[in-house]
Amino acid sequence: MRQDDCLSPALGEKGLEDMSQRLNAAILAAFRPADLPENGRIGVAVSGGSDSLALLFLLAARFPVAAVTVDHGLRPESAGEAQGVARI
């Protein structure tokens, strides 16, 4: 899965640019590179849904990340979702 696959075409280019700027500002307000220990990473829980994938891609563009997913086996499609996250 590519980062572009998570973006909605309904927002339009201007809407995506505005949303991207606001999200980047929020991420930089919450996570400062100076707050990470040397060789540290930000842990990101990823379900495979578009919201957690968007968060993963946004954080990974600025910081070292470690993505984590858990397949609880509660839904038939959960194994495929976990495998999709592992491929990212």
C-alpha beads as a LAMMPS data file, in Angstrom:
LAMMPS data file: protein, C-alpha beads

88 atoms
87 bonds

1 atom types
1 bond types

-500.0 500.0 xlo xhi
-500.0 500.0 ylo yhi
-500.0 500.0 zlo zhi

Masses

1 110.0

Atoms # bond

1 1 1 0.000 0.000 0.000
2 1 1 1.258 3.449 -0.890
3 1 1 0.780 6.629 1.089
4 1 1 -1.333 8.076 -1.762
5 1 1 -3.803 5.195 -1.407
6 1 1 -4.935 6.641 1.928
7 1 1 -5.870 10.070 0.565
8 1 1 -9.431 10.918 -0.363
9 1 1 -9.879 12.518 -3.806
10 1 1 -13.007 14.285 -2.476
11 1 1 -10.847 16.746 -0.536
12 1 1 -9.261 18.187 -3.649
13 1 1 -5.668 19.341 -3.910
14 1 1 -6.188 22.585 -1.920
15 1 1 -8.013 20.720 0.858
16 1 1 -5.255 18.115 1.073
17 1 1 -2.583 20.803 1.237
18 1 1 -4.408 22.629 4.033
19 1 1 -5.019 19.426 5.975
20 1 1 -1.399 18.375 5.514
21 1 1 -0.106 21.693 6.870
22 1 1 -2.400 21.527 9.902
23 1 1 -1.482 17.917 10.651
24 1 1 2.242 18.629 10.316
25 1 1 1.912 21.570 12.714
26 1 1 0.040 19.401 15.226
27 1 1 2.626 16.620 14.966
28 1 1 5.530 19.012 15.476
29 1 1 3.730 20.528 18.482
30 1 1 3.268 17.082 20.038
31 1 1 6.586 15.455 19.103
32 1 1 9.794 17.421 19.069
33 1 1 12.910 15.728 17.696
34 1 1 14.833 16.949 20.731
35 1 1 12.487 14.941 22.990
36 1 1 13.551 11.625 21.453
37 1 1 16.504 9.834 22.990
38 1 1 19.464 9.220 20.720
39 1 1 18.503 6.481 18.230
40 1 1 14.978 6.567 19.700
41 1 1 11.778 5.836 17.815
42 1 1 8.139 6.739 18.171
43 1 1 5.913 3.698 18.583
44 1 1 2.776 3.764 16.426
45 1 1 -0.117 1.333 16.933
46 1 1 -1.445 0.535 13.448
47 1 1 -4.737 -1.275 12.867
48 1 1 -4.519 -1.196 9.089
49 1 1 -7.340 1.331 8.798
50 1 1 -6.889 4.583 6.934
51 1 1 -6.616 6.716 10.080
52 1 1 -3.785 4.740 11.664
53 1 1 -1.987 4.393 8.321
54 1 1 -2.210 8.159 7.800
55 1 1 -0.744 8.722 11.271
56 1 1 2.049 6.249 10.530
57 1 1 2.940 7.930 7.215
58 1 1 2.831 11.424 8.729
59 1 1 5.067 10.479 11.649
60 1 1 7.456 8.434 9.500
61 1 1 8.004 11.442 7.245
62 1 1 9.531 13.309 10.189
63 1 1 10.721 10.796 12.791
64 1 1 12.066 7.276 13.129
65 1 1 9.052 5.078 13.906
66 1 1 8.296 1.530 14.994
67 1 1 4.888 0.300 13.819
68 1 1 3.071 -2.312 15.878
69 1 1 -0.079 -4.262 15.062
70 1 1 -1.867 -7.074 16.886
71 1 1 -4.183 -9.606 15.300
72 1 1 -6.644 -10.546 18.028
73 1 1 -8.475 -12.798 15.578
74 1 1 -11.845 -11.272 16.457
75 1 1 -12.870 -10.677 12.840
76 1 1 -12.324 -12.889 9.782
77 1 1 -10.490 -10.099 7.936
78 1 1 -8.138 -9.231 10.823
79 1 1 -5.368 -11.621 9.700
80 1 1 -5.255 -10.023 6.245
81 1 1 -5.172 -6.538 7.766
82 1 1 -2.269 -7.493 10.035
83 1 1 -0.397 -8.955 7.052
84 1 1 -1.002 -5.725 5.124
85 1 1 0.498 -3.690 7.962
86 1 1 3.495 -6.023 8.097
87 1 1 4.169 -5.389 4.386
88 1 1 4.371 -1.646 5.006

Bonds

1 1 1 2
2 1 2 3
3 1 3 4
4 1 4 5
5 1 5 6
6 1 6 7
7 1 7 8
8 1 8 9
9 1 9 10
10 1 10 11
11 1 11 12
12 1 12 13
13 1 13 14
14 1 14 15
15 1 15 16
16 1 16 17
17 1 17 18
18 1 18 19
19 1 19 20
20 1 20 21
21 1 21 22
22 1 22 23
23 1 23 24
24 1 24 25
25 1 25 26
26 1 26 27
27 1 27 28
28 1 28 29
29 1 29 30
30 1 30 31
31 1 31 32
32 1 32 33
33 1 33 34
34 1 34 35
35 1 35 36
36 1 36 37
37 1 37 38
38 1 38 39
39 1 39 40
40 1 40 41
41 1 41 42
42 1 42 43
43 1 43 44
44 1 44 45
45 1 45 46
46 1 46 47
47 1 47 48
48 1 48 49
49 1 49 50
50 1 50 51
51 1 51 52
52 1 52 53
53 1 53 54
54 1 54 55
55 1 55 56
56 1 56 57
57 1 57 58
58 1 58 59
59 1 59 60
60 1 60 61
61 1 61 62
62 1 62 63
63 1 63 64
64 1 64 65
65 1 65 66
66 1 66 67
67 1 67 68
68 1 68 69
69 1 69 70
70 1 70 71
71 1 71 72
72 1 72 73
73 1 73 74
74 1 74 75
75 1 75 76
76 1 76 77
77 1 77 78
78 1 78 79
79 1 79 80
80 1 80 81
81 1 81 82
82 1 82 83
83 1 83 84
84 1 84 85
85 1 85 86
86 1 86 87
87 1 87 88
